[in-house]
Amino acid sequence: MTFFRRNKKIKDVAHVLFSKIVEQARCPEFYANWQVADTLDGRFDLIILHLGLVINRLESREDDKQVALLIRYLQEVLFDNMDMSLREMGVGDMSVGKKVKVMAEAYYGRMTVYRHAVRADDMAPALKSSLVRNIYRGAEPDEVVLGKFVSYVARQVKGLEEQAVEDVMQAKLIFTEVS
């Protein structure tokens, strides 16, 4: 019974963390001032970016079974959320699976790119190219805006590194301000 209670607690934490990730990704600043498209794709990409940053922090302790389980549950919450969102938008049952598969491929590709970018010795160039390719879908944003975005991501990485994994495991996740 303890195993099931522990798993339920980790699932609950995954839901709370995902809610915090979505809340951060929906900050109006991204859409109003940072030239991110306020579309399904734009929102999806910002959620993936923030989820990637949190998972990157957790991966420092991925050998811990509870942390690995939390990462898995975070991904499950994401995919369940994608499925539900598509259905709410009226996508038919026959198409949902195909669309979620495409989104899952995009997710794993972006996770790889963001992981390499935030772990690079010189984070800024790698972040710039990954943000342009994924968040801006190849469209070149204003250089000042891109610089702010790179700085924001670097602050998030630093802020997450300063948070104990144990705190994140208790859903005590704090993002820095979008500015």
C-alpha positions as CSV (number, residue, x, y, z in Angstrom):
1,M,0.0,0.0,0.0
2,T,2.8,2.4,0.7
3,F,4.0,2.0,-2.9
4,F,0.7,3.1,-4.3
5,R,0.3,6.0,-1.8
6,R,3.8,7.2,-2.7
7,N,3.0,7.0,-6.4
8,K,-0.2,8.9,-5.9
9,K,1.7,11.6,-4.1
10,I,4.2,11.9,-6.9
11,K,1.4,12.0,-9.5
12,D,-0.2,14.8,-7.5
13,V,3.1,16.7,-7.4
14,A,3.4,16.2,-11.2
15,H,0.0,17.8,-11.7
16,V,0.8,20.8,-9.4
17,L,4.2,21.3,-11.1
18,F,2.6,21.1,-14.5
19,S,0.1,23.7,-13.5
20,K,2.9,26.0,-12.4
21,I,4.7,25.4,-15.7
22,V,1.6,26.3,-17.7
23,E,1.0,29.4,-15.6
24,Q,4.5,30.6,-16.2
25,A,4.3,29.8,-20.0
26,R,1.1,31.8,-20.2
27,C,2.6,35.0,-18.8
28,P,1.3,37.8,-21.1
29,E,4.7,39.3,-21.5
30,F,5.8,36.5,-23.9
31,Y,2.9,37.2,-26.2
32,A,2.6,41.0,-25.8
33,N,6.2,42.1,-25.8
34,W,8.4,39.1,-26.8
35,Q,6.8,38.4,-30.1
36,V,5.8,34.8,-29.3
37,A,2.7,33.9,-31.3
38,D,-0.4,33.6,-29.1
39,T,-1.4,30.4,-30.8
40,L,-1.7,26.8,-29.9
41,D,1.8,26.3,-31.3
42,G,3.2,29.3,-29.4
43,R,1.7,28.2,-26.2
44,F,2.8,24.6,-26.7
45,D,6.4,25.7,-27.4
46,L,6.5,27.8,-24.2
47,I,5.2,25.0,-22.1
48,I,7.8,22.6,-23.6
49,L,10.5,25.1,-22.9
50,H,9.6,25.5,-19.2
51,L,8.9,21.8,-18.8
52,G,12.3,21.2,-20.3
53,L,14.0,23.5,-17.8
54,V,12.3,21.8,-14.9
55,I,13.2,18.3,-16.1
56,N,16.7,19.4,-16.8
57,R,17.0,20.4,-13.1
58,L,15.5,17.1,-12.0
59,E,17.8,15.1,-14.2
60,S,20.7,16.0,-11.9
61,R,19.2,13.4,-9.6
62,E,17.7,11.1,-12.2
63,D,19.4,8.1,-10.5
64,D,16.9,8.6,-7.6
65,K,13.8,6.4,-8.5
66,Q,11.4,9.0,-7.1
67,V,12.8,11.7,-9.3
68,A,12.8,9.5,-12.3
69,L,9.2,8.7,-11.6
70,L,8.3,12.4,-11.2
71,I,9.9,13.1,-14.6
72,R,7.8,10.3,-16.2
73,Y,4.6,11.5,-14.5
74,L,5.3,15.1,-15.7
75,Q,5.5,13.8,-19.3
76,E,2.3,11.8,-18.8
77,V,0.5,14.9,-17.6
78,L,1.8,16.8,-20.6
79,F,0.5,14.2,-23.1
80,D,-2.8,13.7,-21.3
81,N,-3.2,17.5,-21.4
82,M,-2.4,17.6,-25.1
83,D,-5.0,14.8,-25.7
84,M,-7.6,16.6,-23.7
85,S,-6.9,20.0,-25.4
86,L,-7.2,18.5,-28.8
87,R,-10.5,16.9,-28.0
88,E,-11.8,20.1,-26.5
89,M,-10.9,21.9,-29.8
90,G,-13.1,19.4,-31.6
91,V,-10.4,17.1,-33.1
92,G,-12.0,13.8,-33.9
93,D,-11.1,10.6,-32.1
94,M,-9.4,9.1,-35.2
95,S,-7.1,12.1,-35.5
96,V,-6.2,12.7,-31.9
97,G,-3.6,9.9,-31.7
98,K,-1.9,11.1,-34.8
99,K,-1.7,14.7,-33.6
100,V,-0.5,13.7,-30.2
101,K,2.2,11.5,-31.9
102,V,3.4,14.5,-33.9
103,M,3.4,16.7,-30.7
104,A,5.3,14.0,-28.8
105,E,8.0,13.9,-31.6
106,A,8.2,17.7,-31.4
107,Y,8.5,17.4,-27.6
108,Y,11.3,14.9,-27.6
109,G,13.2,16.9,-30.3
110,R,12.9,20.1,-28.4
111,M,13.9,18.5,-25.1
112,T,17.1,17.3,-26.7
113,V,17.8,20.7,-28.1
114,Y,17.1,22.6,-24.9
115,R,19.1,20.1,-22.8
116,H,22.2,20.7,-25.0
117,A,21.6,24.4,-25.1
118,V,21.4,24.9,-21.3
119,R,24.3,22.6,-20.6
120,A,26.6,24.2,-23.2
121,D,29.7,25.9,-22.0
122,D,28.5,29.1,-23.8
123,M,24.8,28.9,-23.3
124,A,23.8,32.1,-25.2
125,P,24.5,31.1,-28.8
126,A,22.9,27.6,-28.4
127,L,19.8,29.2,-26.7
128,K,19.5,31.8,-29.4
129,S,19.4,29.3,-32.2
130,S,17.0,26.9,-30.3
131,L,14.6,29.7,-29.4
132,V,14.5,31.0,-33.0
133,R,14.0,27.5,-34.4
134,N,11.4,26.4,-31.9
135,I,9.7,29.3,-30.2
136,Y,9.7,31.6,-33.2
137,R,9.4,28.8,-35.8
138,G,12.4,30.2,-37.8
139,A,11.2,33.8,-37.9
140,E,13.8,36.2,-36.7
141,P,12.6,38.2,-33.7
142,D,13.9,41.6,-32.8
143,E,17.5,41.2,-31.5
144,V,16.6,43.0,-28.2
145,V,13.7,40.7,-27.6
146,L,15.8,37.6,-28.4
147,G,18.5,38.9,-26.0
148,K,15.9,39.3,-23.3
149,F,14.5,35.8,-23.9
150,V,18.0,34.3,-23.7
151,S,18.7,36.2,-20.5
152,Y,15.3,35.0,-19.1
153,V,16.1,31.4,-19.8
154,A,19.6,31.7,-18.3
155,R,18.0,33.2,-15.2
156,Q,15.5,30.3,-15.0
157,V,18.3,27.8,-15.3
158,K,20.2,29.5,-12.5
159,G,17.1,29.9,-10.4
160,L,16.2,26.3,-10.8
161,E,19.7,25.1,-9.9
162,E,19.4,27.1,-6.7
163,Q,16.3,25.2,-5.7
164,A,16.8,21.9,-4.0
165,V,15.5,18.9,-5.9
166,E,13.7,17.9,-2.6
167,D,11.7,21.2,-2.8
168,V,10.7,20.6,-6.4
169,M,9.7,17.0,-5.4
170,Q,7.3,18.7,-3.0
171,A,5.9,21.0,-5.7
172,K,7.8,24.0,-4.3
173,L,8.8,25.4,-7.7
174,I,9.6,29.0,-8.2
175,F,10.2,30.6,-11.6
176,T,11.9,34.0,-11.9
177,E,9.9,37.0,-13.2
178,V,9.4,37.5,-16.9
179,S,10.9,40.9,-17.6
